[in-house]
Amino acid sequence: MPDNNDPSKLQEPTPDEEKAAERAAEESPDIEEEYRESTERGANQEGEGKIV
């Protein structure tokens, strides 16, 4: 198994990977609202799926 903790053995990202990372970094304006709603739903969850 390769040693992923050795920086000298890590590969540089491909151009496609760099482009994908740039696209992912552009946040949608809806992300904040969706995150807030998900957090509230999780905090108010009841029943079998509730984590105590």
MARGUDO-25303 format. One record per residue: residue in three letters; x, y, z of N, C-alpha, C, CB in turn; residue number from 1. Coordinates in Angstrom, 2 decimals, padded with zeros to 5 digits, always signed. Glycine has a CB too. Layout:
<recs>
residu:ALA | n.x:X | n.y:Y | n.z:Z | ca.x:X | ca.y:Y | ca.z:Z | c.x:X | c.y:Y | c.z:Z | cb.x:X | cb.y:Y | cb.z:Z | num:NUM
...
</recs>
This chain:
<recs>
residu:MET | n.x:+000.85 | n.y:-001.18 | n.z:+000.00 | ca.x:+000.00 | ca.y:+000.00 | ca.z:+000.00 | c.x:+000.90 | c.y:+001.24 | c.z:+000.00 | cb.x:-000.97 | cb.y:+000.00 | cb.z:+001.23 | num:1
residu:PRO | n.x:+000.57 | n.y:+002.24 | n.z:-000.84 | ca.x:+001.41 | ca.y:+003.43 | ca.z:-000.90 | c.x:+001.31 | c.y:+004.26 | c.z:+000.38 | cb.x:+001.04 | cb.y:+004.29 | cb.z:-002.10 | num:2
residu:ASP | n.x:+002.38 | n.y:+004.98 | n.z:+000.65 | ca.x:+002.42 | ca.y:+005.85 | ca.z:+001.82 | c.x:+001.85 | c.y:+007.21 | c.z:+001.42 | cb.x:+003.88 | cb.y:+005.99 | cb.z:+002.37 | num:3
residu:ASN | n.x:+000.58 | n.y:+007.44 | n.z:+001.71 | ca.x:-000.08 | ca.y:+008.68 | ca.z:+001.33 | c.x:+000.32 | c.y:+009.86 | c.z:+002.20 | cb.x:-001.57 | cb.y:+008.50 | cb.z:+001.39 | num:4
residu:ASN | n.x:+001.07 | n.y:+009.62 | n.z:+003.25 | ca.x:+001.50 | ca.y:+010.70 | ca.z:+004.13 | c.x:+002.81 | c.y:+011.32 | c.z:+003.69 | cb.x:+001.62 | cb.y:+010.18 | cb.z:+005.55 | num:5
residu:ASP | n.x:+003.44 | n.y:+010.74 | n.z:+002.67 | ca.x:+004.72 | ca.y:+011.25 | ca.z:+002.18 | c.x:+004.44 | c.y:+012.21 | c.z:+001.03 | cb.x:+005.66 | cb.y:+010.08 | cb.z:+001.73 | num:6
residu:PRO | n.x:+004.58 | n.y:+013.52 | n.z:+001.24 | ca.x:+004.26 | ca.y:+014.48 | ca.z:+000.19 | c.x:+005.06 | c.y:+014.31 | c.z:-001.09 | cb.x:+004.46 | cb.y:+015.86 | cb.z:+000.71 | num:7
residu:SER | n.x:+006.26 | n.y:+013.74 | n.z:-001.00 | ca.x:+007.08 | ca.y:+013.57 | ca.z:-002.20 | c.x:+006.51 | c.y:+012.49 | c.z:-003.12 | cb.x:+008.50 | cb.y:+013.21 | cb.z:-001.81 | num:8
residu:LYS | n.x:+005.58 | n.y:+011.68 | n.z:-002.62 | ca.x:+005.02 | ca.y:+010.59 | ca.z:-003.42 | c.x:+003.61 | c.y:+010.90 | c.z:-003.92 | cb.x:+005.01 | cb.y:+009.32 | cb.z:-002.62 | num:9
residu:LEU | n.x:+003.10 | n.y:+012.09 | n.z:-003.61 | ca.x:+001.76 | ca.y:+012.46 | ca.z:-004.05 | c.x:+001.81 | c.y:+012.96 | c.z:-005.49 | cb.x:+001.15 | cb.y:+013.52 | cb.z:-003.12 | num:10
residu:GLN | n.x:+000.78 | n.y:+012.65 | n.z:-006.26 | ca.x:+000.70 | ca.y:+013.11 | ca.z:-007.64 | c.x:+000.05 | c.y:+014.48 | c.z:-007.69 | cb.x:-000.08 | cb.y:+012.11 | cb.z:-008.50 | num:11
residu:GLU | n.x:+000.46 | n.y:+015.27 | n.z:-008.68 | ca.x:-000.17 | ca.y:+016.55 | ca.z:-008.92 | c.x:-001.56 | c.y:+016.31 | c.z:-009.50 | cb.x:+000.69 | cb.y:+017.44 | cb.z:-009.87 | num:12
residu:PRO | n.x:-002.51 | n.y:+017.19 | n.z:-009.25 | ca.x:-003.85 | ca.y:+017.01 | ca.z:-009.83 | c.x:-003.80 | c.y:+017.18 | c.z:-011.35 | cb.x:-004.85 | cb.y:+018.02 | cb.z:-009.21 | num:13
residu:THR | n.x:-004.65 | n.y:+016.47 | n.z:-012.02 | ca.x:-004.75 | ca.y:+016.60 | ca.z:-013.47 | c.x:-005.48 | c.y:+017.90 | c.z:-013.80 | cb.x:-005.49 | cb.y:+015.37 | cb.z:-014.09 | num:14
residu:PRO | n.x:-005.37 | n.y:+018.37 | n.z:-015.03 | ca.x:-006.11 | ca.y:+019.59 | ca.z:-015.40 | c.x:-007.61 | c.y:+019.44 | c.z:-015.17 | cb.x:-005.84 | cb.y:+019.94 | cb.z:-016.86 | num:15
residu:ASP | n.x:-008.15 | n.y:+018.25 | n.z:-015.45 | ca.x:-009.59 | ca.y:+018.03 | ca.z:-015.22 | c.x:-009.93 | c.y:+018.13 | c.z:-013.74 | cb.x:-010.02 | cb.y:+016.65 | cb.z:-015.77 | num:16
residu:GLU | n.x:-009.06 | n.y:+017.59 | n.z:-012.89 | ca.x:-009.30 | ca.y:+017.66 | ca.z:-011.44 | c.x:-009.22 | c.y:+019.11 | c.z:-010.95 | cb.x:-008.28 | cb.y:+016.79 | cb.z:-010.69 | num:17
residu:GLU | n.x:-008.29 | n.y:+019.88 | n.z:-011.50 | ca.x:-008.18 | ca.y:+021.29 | ca.z:-011.11 | c.x:-009.43 | c.y:+022.07 | c.z:-011.50 | cb.x:-006.93 | cb.y:+021.93 | cb.z:-011.74 | num:18
residu:LYS | n.x:-009.94 | n.y:+021.82 | n.z:-012.71 | ca.x:-011.16 | ca.y:+022.49 | ca.z:-013.17 | c.x:-012.35 | c.y:+022.11 | c.z:-012.30 | cb.x:-011.45 | cb.y:+022.15 | cb.z:-014.64 | num:19
residu:ALA | n.x:-012.44 | n.y:+020.83 | n.z:-011.93 | ca.x:-013.54 | ca.y:+020.37 | ca.z:-011.08 | c.x:-013.46 | c.y:+021.03 | c.z:-009.71 | cb.x:-013.51 | cb.y:+018.83 | cb.z:-010.94 | num:20
residu:ALA | n.x:-012.26 | n.y:+021.18 | n.z:-009.18 | ca.x:-012.09 | ca.y:+021.82 | ca.z:-007.87 | c.x:-012.50 | c.y:+023.29 | c.z:-007.94 | cb.x:-010.63 | cb.y:+021.70 | cb.z:-007.40 | num:21
residu:GLU | n.x:-012.18 | n.y:+023.96 | n.z:-009.05 | ca.x:-012.57 | ca.y:+025.36 | ca.z:-009.20 | c.x:-014.08 | c.y:+025.49 | c.z:-009.27 | cb.x:-011.92 | cb.y:+025.96 | cb.z:-010.44 | num:22
residu:ARG | n.x:-014.74 | n.y:+024.58 | n.z:-010.01 | ca.x:-016.20 | ca.y:+024.63 | ca.z:-010.10 | c.x:-016.83 | c.y:+024.37 | c.z:-008.74 | cb.x:-016.71 | cb.y:+023.60 | cb.z:-011.13 | num:23
residu:ALA | n.x:-016.27 | n.y:+023.44 | n.z:-007.99 | ca.x:-016.82 | ca.y:+023.10 | ca.z:-006.67 | c.x:-016.65 | c.y:+024.24 | c.z:-005.69 | cb.x:-016.16 | cb.y:+021.83 | cb.z:-006.12 | num:24
residu:ALA | n.x:-015.62 | n.y:+025.05 | n.z:-005.88 | ca.x:-015.36 | ca.y:+026.16 | ca.z:-004.96 | c.x:-016.37 | c.y:+027.28 | c.z:-005.13 | cb.x:-013.95 | cb.y:+026.70 | cb.z:-005.17 | num:25
residu:GLU | n.x:-017.02 | n.y:+027.34 | n.z:-006.29 | ca.x:-018.03 | ca.y:+028.37 | ca.z:-006.53 | c.x:-019.33 | c.y:+027.94 | c.z:-005.85 | cb.x:-018.26 | cb.y:+028.61 | cb.z:-008.06 | num:26
residu:GLU | n.x:-019.63 | n.y:+028.58 | n.z:-004.73 | ca.x:-020.81 | ca.y:+028.19 | ca.z:-003.96 | c.x:-022.08 | c.y:+028.76 | c.z:-004.57 | cb.x:-020.67 | cb.y:+028.65 | cb.z:-002.53 | num:27
residu:SER | n.x:-023.10 | n.y:+027.96 | n.z:-004.54 | ca.x:-024.42 | ca.y:+028.41 | ca.z:-004.96 | c.x:-024.97 | c.y:+029.31 | c.z:-003.86 | cb.x:-025.38 | cb.y:+027.20 | cb.z:-005.24 | num:28
residu:PRO | n.x:-025.69 | n.y:+030.35 | n.z:-004.21 | ca.x:-026.26 | ca.y:+031.21 | ca.z:-003.17 | c.x:-027.27 | c.y:+030.48 | c.z:-002.29 | cb.x:-026.92 | cb.y:+032.41 | cb.z:-003.81 | num:29
residu:ASP | n.x:-027.78 | n.y:+029.34 | n.z:-002.76 | ca.x:-028.77 | ca.y:+028.60 | ca.z:-001.99 | c.x:-028.13 | c.y:+027.69 | c.z:-000.94 | cb.x:-029.62 | cb.y:+027.77 | cb.z:-002.93 | num:30
residu:ILE | n.x:-026.84 | n.y:+027.49 | n.z:-001.00 | ca.x:-026.19 | ca.y:+026.54 | ca.z:-000.10 | c.x:-026.37 | c.y:+026.92 | c.z:+001.36 | cb.x:-024.70 | cb.y:+026.43 | cb.z:-000.42 | num:31
residu:GLU | n.x:-026.20 | n.y:+028.19 | n.z:+001.68 | ca.x:-026.34 | ca.y:+028.63 | ca.z:+003.07 | c.x:-027.74 | c.y:+028.33 | c.z:+003.59 | cb.x:-026.04 | cb.y:+030.13 | cb.z:+003.20 | num:32
residu:GLU | n.x:-028.74 | n.y:+028.64 | n.z:+002.79 | ca.x:-030.13 | ca.y:+028.40 | ca.z:+003.20 | c.x:-030.41 | c.y:+026.90 | c.z:+003.35 | cb.x:-031.10 | cb.y:+029.01 | cb.z:+002.17 | num:33
residu:GLU | n.x:-029.92 | n.y:+026.10 | n.z:+002.41 | ca.x:-030.13 | ca.y:+024.66 | ca.z:+002.49 | c.x:-029.44 | c.y:+024.07 | c.z:+003.73 | cb.x:-029.61 | cb.y:+023.97 | cb.z:+001.22 | num:34
residu:TYR | n.x:-028.23 | n.y:+024.55 | n.z:+004.02 | ca.x:-027.51 | ca.y:+024.07 | ca.z:+005.20 | c.x:-028.27 | c.y:+024.41 | c.z:+006.47 | cb.x:-026.09 | cb.y:+024.67 | cb.z:+005.24 | num:35
residu:ARG | n.x:-028.75 | n.y:+025.64 | n.z:+006.55 | ca.x:-029.49 | ca.y:+026.08 | ca.z:+007.75 | c.x:-030.75 | c.y:+025.23 | c.z:+007.94 | cb.x:-029.87 | cb.y:+027.58 | cb.z:+007.64 | num:36
residu:GLU | n.x:-031.48 | n.y:+025.01 | n.z:+006.85 | ca.x:-032.70 | ca.y:+024.20 | ca.z:+006.94 | c.x:-032.38 | c.y:+022.77 | c.z:+007.36 | cb.x:-033.43 | cb.y:+024.20 | cb.z:+005.60 | num:37
residu:SER | n.x:-031.33 | n.y:+022.19 | n.z:+006.82 | ca.x:-030.95 | ca.y:+020.82 | ca.z:+007.17 | c.x:-030.56 | c.y:+020.73 | c.z:+008.64 | cb.x:-029.80 | cb.y:+020.33 | cb.z:+006.28 | num:38
residu:THR | n.x:-029.84 | n.y:+021.72 | n.z:+009.11 | ca.x:-029.42 | ca.y:+021.74 | ca.z:+010.51 | c.x:-030.62 | c.y:+021.83 | c.z:+011.44 | cb.x:-028.46 | cb.y:+022.90 | cb.z:+010.77 | num:39
residu:GLU | n.x:-031.56 | n.y:+022.68 | n.z:+011.09 | ca.x:-032.77 | ca.y:+022.81 | ca.z:+011.90 | c.x:-033.58 | c.y:+021.52 | c.z:+011.90 | cb.x:-033.62 | cb.y:+023.97 | cb.z:+011.40 | num:40
residu:ARG | n.x:-033.71 | n.y:+020.90 | n.z:+010.73 | ca.x:-034.46 | ca.y:+019.64 | ca.z:+010.65 | c.x:-033.79 | c.y:+018.58 | c.z:+011.52 | cb.x:-034.55 | cb.y:+019.14 | cb.z:+009.18 | num:41
residu:GLY | n.x:-032.48 | n.y:+018.50 | n.z:+011.47 | ca.x:-031.77 | ca.y:+017.52 | ca.z:+012.27 | c.x:-031.90 | c.y:+017.78 | c.z:+013.76 | cb.x:-030.32 | cb.y:+017.49 | cb.z:+011.88 | num:42
residu:ALA | n.x:-031.87 | n.y:+019.06 | n.z:+014.13 | ca.x:-031.97 | ca.y:+019.42 | ca.z:+015.55 | c.x:-033.37 | c.y:+019.13 | c.z:+016.10 | cb.x:-031.63 | cb.y:+020.89 | cb.z:+015.76 | num:43
residu:ASN | n.x:-034.37 | n.y:+019.19 | n.z:+015.22 | ca.x:-035.75 | ca.y:+019.00 | ca.z:+015.66 | c.x:-036.29 | c.y:+017.62 | c.z:+015.34 | cb.x:-036.63 | cb.y:+020.05 | cb.z:+015.03 | num:44
residu:GLN | n.x:-035.42 | n.y:+016.71 | n.z:+014.95 | ca.x:-035.87 | ca.y:+015.38 | ca.z:+014.55 | c.x:-036.40 | c.y:+014.60 | c.z:+015.75 | cb.x:-034.73 | cb.y:+014.60 | cb.z:+013.88 | num:45
residu:GLU | n.x:-037.46 | n.y:+013.87 | n.z:+015.52 | ca.x:-038.07 | ca.y:+013.02 | ca.z:+016.53 | c.x:-038.20 | c.y:+011.60 | c.z:+015.98 | cb.x:-039.46 | cb.y:+013.58 | cb.z:+016.97 | num:46
residu:GLY | n.x:-038.39 | n.y:+010.64 | n.z:+016.85 | ca.x:-038.65 | ca.y:+009.26 | ca.z:+016.41 | c.x:-037.41 | c.y:+008.39 | c.z:+016.39 | cb.x:-039.26 | cb.y:+009.28 | cb.z:+015.05 | num:47
residu:GLU | n.x:-037.50 | n.y:+007.30 | n.z:+015.65 | ca.x:-036.45 | ca.y:+006.28 | ca.z:+015.64 | c.x:-035.11 | c.y:+006.79 | c.z:+015.13 | cb.x:-036.88 | cb.y:+005.11 | cb.z:+014.81 | num:48
residu:GLY | n.x:-035.12 | n.y:+007.73 | n.z:+014.18 | ca.x:-033.88 | ca.y:+008.20 | ca.z:+013.58 | c.x:-033.15 | c.y:+009.24 | c.z:+014.41 | cb.x:-034.17 | cb.y:+008.76 | cb.z:+012.24 | num:49
residu:LYS | n.x:-033.71 | n.y:+009.64 | n.z:+015.52 | ca.x:-033.10 | ca.y:+010.68 | ca.z:+016.34 | c.x:-031.84 | c.y:+010.16 | c.z:+017.02 | cb.x:-034.09 | cb.y:+011.19 | cb.z:+017.38 | num:50
residu:ILE | n.x:-030.79 | n.y:+010.94 | n.z:+016.90 | ca.x:-029.53 | ca.y:+010.59 | ca.z:+017.57 | c.x:-029.50 | c.y:+011.34 | c.z:+018.89 | cb.x:-028.28 | cb.y:+010.95 | cb.z:+016.68 | num:51
residu:VAL | n.x:-029.29 | n.y:+010.61 | n.z:+019.95 | ca.x:-029.33 | ca.y:+011.19 | ca.z:+021.29 | c.x:-027.95 | c.y:+011.58 | c.z:+021.72 | cb.x:-029.95 | cb.y:+010.22 | cb.z:+022.28 | num:52
</recs>
